[in-house]
Amino acid sequence: MKSIFQVLKEADRGNLLPDAEAQLAAMVTAVNEGGGAASMTIKLTVKRQGDAFLVASEVKSVLPKPRRIDALFFLDEDTGDLTRRDPRQPVLSSVVDADELNARRAALGAD
């Protein structure tokens, strides 16, 4: 009987291991960027087909979900919209100008 390594190498016309390697790279990237843990499952299913055996393969990976950060919003009573600005606070032009300047810088890719 062939070794498991040879079966894995030849499964799916040789595509199983390259697919698993690509998923492993995606797992390492996701964990490196966002933390958490990732997992991979390689599944082989063997069925008899006449005098031969059919070996089906599957690779599944589970990547960590990116951490989401809560954001505080306020209800604008006039419009009924959610807004990040507290409508009860006065608008300070210097703060608004700084926010606009930062938005322009971000759009240009400047720090």
C-alpha positions in Angstrom: 0.0 0.0 0.0 1.2 3.5 -0.8 2.1 5.8 2.1 -0.3 8.5 3.2 2.1 11.1 1.9 2.0 9.7 -1.6 -1.8 9.5 -1.5 -2.0 13.2 -0.3 0.5 14.2 -3.0 -1.5 12.5 -5.8 -5.0 13.3 -4.6 -7.2 15.6 -6.7 -4.8 15.2 -9.6 -2.0 16.7 -7.4 -4.0 19.7 -6.3 -4.7 18.8 -2.7 -1.3 19.7 -1.2 -0.9 23.0 -3.1 -4.4 24.0 -2.0 -3.6 23.0 1.6 -0.3 25.1 1.4 -2.2 28.1 0.1 -4.8 27.8 2.9 -2.0 27.4 5.4 -0.4 30.6 4.2 -3.8 32.4 4.5 -4.1 31.0 8.0 -0.7 32.3 9.1 -1.4 35.7 7.6 -4.8 36.0 9.3 -3.4 35.0 12.7 -0.4 37.3 12.2 -2.6 40.3 11.3 -5.5 39.8 13.7 -4.5 37.3 16.3 -6.7 34.4 17.4 -6.3 30.9 16.0 -6.9 29.2 12.7 -7.4 25.5 11.9 -7.3 23.2 8.9 -8.9 19.9 8.2 -7.9 17.6 5.4 -10.5 14.9 4.7 -10.1 11.8 2.6 -13.1 9.7 1.7 -12.5 6.2 0.2 -15.2 4.4 -1.7 -15.1 1.2 -3.6 -16.0 1.6 -7.3 -15.9 -1.8 -9.0 -12.4 -3.2 -8.8 -11.0 0.3 -8.0 -11.1 2.7 -5.1 -12.3 6.3 -5.4 -10.4 8.7 -3.1 -12.1 12.0 -2.7 -10.3 14.8 -0.9 -11.3 18.0 0.8 -9.4 20.8 2.5 -11.2 23.2 4.9 -9.8 26.0 6.9 -11.3 28.2 9.6 -9.7 31.6 9.9 -10.0 33.8 12.9 -12.7 36.5 12.6 -11.3 40.0 12.7 -11.9 41.8 16.0 -14.6 44.4 15.7 -14.5 47.6 17.8 -17.7 49.1 19.2 -18.5 52.6 18.1 -20.6 55.1 20.1 -23.4 56.8 18.2 -26.0 59.4 19.1 -29.5 59.8 17.8 -30.0 63.1 15.9 -33.6 64.0 17.0 -34.0 66.3 14.0 -33.2 63.7 11.3 -33.6 60.5 13.1 -30.2 59.4 12.0 -27.4 57.9 14.0 -24.4 60.2 14.2 -21.0 60.0 15.8 -21.3 63.6 16.9 -23.3 64.3 20.1 -26.0 66.7 18.9 -26.3 68.2 22.4 -22.7 69.4 22.2 -21.8 72.7 20.5 -19.9 72.5 17.2 -16.4 73.8 17.6 -15.0 75.1 14.3 -11.4 74.2 15.2 -12.4 70.6 15.9 -14.4 70.3 12.7 -11.6 71.8 10.7 -9.1 69.3 12.2 -11.5 66.4 11.4 -11.8 67.6 7.8 -8.1 68.1 7.5 -7.5 64.5 8.8 -10.1 63.1 6.4 -8.3 64.9 3.5 -4.9 63.6 4.6 -6.3 60.0 4.9 -7.8 60.3 1.4 -4.4 61.3 0.0 -2.6 58.5 1.9 -0.6 60.9 4.0 0.0 60.4 7.7 
